[in-house]
Amino acid sequence: MRERDPRADATADFLSRTDLVAPPGPDSSRADARFTQLGVPGGRTVRVLSRIDDGDAWTAQFQRIFRAGLTEPDSRYGTVPATSREAEVVSEAVRLLGAVLPRTTLSVLSHLAFVGVVEGPGAFESASDRRVPRAVFINRCALDDVPRTAEAVLHECVHQKLYDIQLVHPIYRAAYDAEKAAVIRPPWHENAEWSFDRALAAAHVYVHLAAFYTALEHRPQPLAQGVDAATGRAGSAGRARFLLAAVAGVPAESGPAGVRFVEWLTARLRQIEACPVVSAKQPQKQGVL
């Protein structure tokens, strides 16, 4: 019998107490004022938080869960209302993703419902957490650049997809404990020690980023003029290759689905790396990795 991921109980409890995955509908003018609503592939709506009212129960709960999952006690950053231009950049980023990776974009965006903007000293580039289902948070500094925002949206939506996969498939071994799991040391982060699950999640993202930059390399887009897709592809693929080899080297940490997942990611990476490299015709800027 498949062992249930204990985190599923926490998620189910969270969903039973909030309406974050069933947001206010278009018939409520007060609800609409909280968000800028963006149409995304698949006919769905993603809501960008554009008004923060701590007196509103939904927003207050959203803020509390954000602080619990994505900040430290001494953090000096937090969520801020998105401007109309920032919401427009998110929309343009989604269009860019859909233009270069239409099927992948349709898949990963099905795991996204909310976008929050973050600002303040020490704020991350982008982040998501399983305790805030279907929500991603992007640094205000990234939201003046469409390709950078596209990478952030793809990155965090891929994480959200994996959170959902983990609820129904045994990715990790029974009784997996991140604090006792095998440690992976990525050479591009000095002194970093990643648990097995974090390394696998990062590999999952880097395979997707390698696909994004490869597609962009072969199908340049007006919204991504000047992006050094070849460098972005090489960097993402190299990191994915390292991490996949590392997690494959400790199969005891994986559940049955996890072993197949690593094999599948490795096969997809090989396909990406087999694509010919397009020679750059002009100087370009490198995407954020």
Disulfide bonds with the S-S distance in Angstrom:
none
